Amino acid sequence: LLLFFAAFQVEEIRVWVARVFFVWLSVFNLFVVSVFWSLMVDLYNDEQARRLFGFISAGGSAGAIAGPTLTATLAIPLGPVNLLLISAAFLTGAVLCIRWLLRIAPRREGKPGAALGGSVWDGITELLRSRYLVYIALFVVCMNIVGTFVYFAQAHIVAQSFNDAGERTRFFAMLDLAVNVIAILVQAFGTSRLIRWLGLTAILALMPFTSIVGLAVLGVAPLLSVLAGFQILRRAGEYALMRPAREILFTVVDRNAKYKAKNVIDTVAYRGGDALGGWLYSLLNGVGLGLAETAYVGAGIAIAGFIPALWLGRAQTRQAASEENR
């Protein structure tokens, strides 16, 4: 970040620096979150993860609220480029937190965070050797395809509902605010309790089920109110429930899978689902299907995600119980 800040001071190359920075930031954000959760599933066992991962996720939601607020407040008086110095300070704080955490966290097999060695291809081979990991990847791909379908449906409905760009912006802002507030409240006070009461299987299956019902209703009644309610439920549920539950799945795999196969799933499968969703949606539109028909197709893909969710929840619970009895 400091190097980018210095490069932005050179007027002649600022446009190219901005392009490179955009790509770097997009990759870094995906990479650093994946590595962070790899460390979390390495530090904490199944019981600890069920109790803590919702609260840890609340930190991400708090940042999602504080970051834009801080940016909106300081962008004009400081200038956009100078915000990189503030970002660097926050990132330094995050690194210090991780170093402190590694010193005090409970120890499990091996040394948490230690290098594993091996080949750059190990993540792919680890993934392909395990049916459990393949099912996680399939679940991630299906749910991201569904998310992409909902995104395009949202763009279509919002464009028809608002003629003014300011009104559209206001709608998206209110939607994001509702999602983040609900997510942080559930993460801080409800995620661990819901996982304990309902079980991991039910929590994993809840989001595909919500998508099945939401897309089916959206196909029948493509209204702005239906879209808003569905998006708030789906996105808040994804942040508050599905993401912590998905990370808990990795507490019962070995360290190679946690740091290698998991990163393949978090990057290749995650972004691959986005790309597949965009291509498939364009294809369906190209053959003449409207919003209702594509919503029904999306509901069908959500059903495909519902099946591995049921299998994964049961498999993780069995494996966790087996490890506890050793």
N, C-alpha and C positions, 0 to 999 in steps of 0.2 A: 504493500500500500504506500509506503514511503517513497519507493522508487517510482511508482505511478504518479505520486504527487509531484516529484521532481520533474518527471517527463512532461507533465501538463503545463509546466512553466514555460516550455519552449513553444512559442506561438506557431512556428513553421510546421511542427509535427503533431499539433494538438488533435486534429481530426483523426489521424491514424492511431494515436494513443487511445483516443476514446473508443475506437472500434476494437482494438486489442483488449482494452480494459473490460468492455462489455462481455466479450467471449470468456476472458479469464474469470470474471466474477461469476458468470453463469456456471462454469465448470467447478470453480472453487466452492460455491454454495452447496452444490450437490455432493461434492466429495467430502467436505468437512463435516456435514451432518451425518453422512454414512459412517465415517470413521468415529465420530463421537458416539454413535449408538453401538458400534462394534465394541468400543471400550466399556460402555455401560453393561452390555450383556456378558462381557468378560469379567467385570467386577462383581456383579450381583447374581445370585442364584434365582431359581424360579420363584420362591416365596418372597424374596426381597423385591424382585422385579414387579410382581403383582401389586405389591404395596407401594412402591416408590415411582414407577415409571409414569404414572399419570401426573404426579406432582412435578417430576422432572420436566415433562412435556409442557407443563404450565409456564415454565421459564421461557420456552420458545414462543408461546402465545403472548406472554408479557412483552417479549422483545418485538413481536409483530405489531403490538400497539404502541410501544414506546419509540421504536425506530422511526416510523413515519411522523409521529408527533414531534420528535426532536428535529427531524429533517425539515418539516414544515416551519418550525419555529426559527431555525438557524440558517436556512438556505439563502434568504435574502440578506440578512446582516453580515454573514460570513462569506457567502459565495459557495457554489456547489463544490469546487475543487478543494477548498479548505476543509470541507466536511470529511475528506479522506483522513485528515489528522485525528479527528474525533473517532473515526472508524478504527484507525490503528490503535488508539488508546483502549477502546473496548476489546479489540482482538487480543491485545496484550493482557488485559484483565482475564479474558477467557483462558489463555494459556497458563497464567498463574493459578487459576482455579483448578485446572486439570493437574498441574504439578502437585498442588496441595492435596487433591483428591487421591492421587496415586499413593501418597504417603500414609493416608489415614483409612483408606477403603479396606474392607475385608478381603483377604487373599483367597483365591481359589486355585485351580490347577495352573501350574506354571507361574510366571510373573506377569501380572496384567500389563498390557501395553508393550511387552517385550517383542523384539523383532522375531519373525518366524522363518525368514529365509525362503528359498524355493524359487519357482519360476513365475514369470508374469502370467502364465496360462493356468496356474494352479486353481484360481477361483472358478474358471470354467469347468475344469476337470472335476473339482470337488462338487460342483453343482450337478453335473451330469451323472455322477456316481450315486447320488442319493435321491430316492423317490420323495423323501420329505422335503428336501430343498427344491426339487422340481415343482412340487405342489405349491410351495410358497411363491416361486417365480410365476407360476400360472395364475395364482390368486392376484398377485400384483399387476400382471399384464391385463387381466380381465377387468379389474377395478379401475385401472387407468384408462382403458378404452371407454368404459362407461363414463368416467369423468370427462373425457374429451367430447363424447356425445352430448352430455349435459351442457358443456361450455358452448358448443355451437348452437344448441337449442336456445340457450340463454341469449346469445348474440342476436338470433333471429327474432325472438319475442320482444326483447328490449328495443331493437330497431323499429319494430312495428308499433310499440307502445309510446315511444317518445320521439318527437321531432327535433327537440332542442338538445344539443350536445351537453349543455350544463345540467339539464334534468337527468340525462343518462348517467353523467358522472356522479351526481348526487345519489341516484339509486344505487350504483355500485358501491359508493362509500358507505351508505347506510347498511347495505347488505354485508359488507366486510366488517363493519363495526359490530353488527348483531352476531355474526359468526365468531369473531374473536372474543367478545364478552362472554357468550355462552360457553365457548370452548374452555376459556381459562377458569371459569367457575366450576365446570364439570371436572376438569383436570385436577384442580386444587382440592375439591371436596367430594367428588363423586366417582371418579374412575376406579380407584382401588376397591371401593365398596361394591360397585356394580360388578366388577370382575369376581369378587368374592361371593356375591349373592347369586349371580346368574351363571358364572363359570366362563372360562375362556372360549369354549365352543360357541356359546350363545352370543358373546360379544363379537367374535369374528364374523358370525353369520348375520349379525344385525345390519351391517352396512349393505351387503348385497341384497338383503331382504328389503331394506329401505329404498334402494335403487330400483328394484323390481316394481314395487308398488308406486313409487314416485314417477317413474317413466311411463308406466301404464296409465296413471291418472293424467299425466301431461299429454299423452297421446290423445286421450278423450277430450281433455279441456286444456288446451294450450294457452292458459291465461297468465298474466303477470303475477297475480296473487298466488297461483299454484306454483309457479316457478320459484318465487321468492321463498315460500314456505319449504319447498323441497330442497332448495339450495342451502338454506340455513340448517335444516336437519342433516343433510348429507355432509356438508363441509365441517360443521361443528362436530358431528359424530366421527368424521374421519380424523380430525385433530385430537379429539378428547378420548376416543375409544379405540378406533381401528389402528392408529399408529402405535400407541402403547402396546396393544394386544399383539400386533404384528412383531414388535421387537421382542416380546416375551417368548415368541416361538424360537428365537435363537439362543435362549438360555440353556437349552438341552443339547446343543451340538458342540463339537470340539472346536478348539481355538482356530484351526485352519479354516473351518467353515465360517466362524464368526468374523474373521478378518479378511477372508478371501472370497468365498462364495457369496457371503452377505453383501459385499461391496459390488459384486457383479449384479446381484438382484436389485440393489438400491440404485444402480446407475443404468446398466444395459436394459434390464427388464422394465424398470420404471419409465425411462425415457422411450424405450421401444414400444411400450404400451401407448404412450402419448402419440408417437408417430403412426402406429397401426390404427389408432382411433381416428386420427385426422385423415389418413388415406381411405379408410373404410367409409367414413362419413361422406367424403367427397365422391367416392364411387357410388354410394347409394343415391346421392343427389344427382349424379350424372345419369343414372338410369331412370330418373324421374320420380323417385320416392320423396314424399313431402315430410313435414315435421312429424306428423302422427305415425307414419310408417317407420321412420328412423327411430322414433322413441320406442316403438315396440321391438325393433331389432336390438336396441340398447338394453331393454328389459331382458331379452333372451341371453345377451352376453352376461348380464348380471346373474342370471340363473347359473351360467357356466362358472361364475366366481363363487356362487353359494355352495356348490358341491365340494371343492377343495377346502373351503372354510370349515365345513363340518368335519371333514377328515383330519385336517391339521389340528383343530382344537382337541379332538380326542387323542390323536397321536402324541401331542405335546404333554397332555395330562398324564398319559400312561408312562411316557419316558421320564417325566419329573418324579412321578411316584416311584418308579424303578430306581432312580438315582438316590432318592431319599431313604429307601430301604436297604441300600448297600451298607 
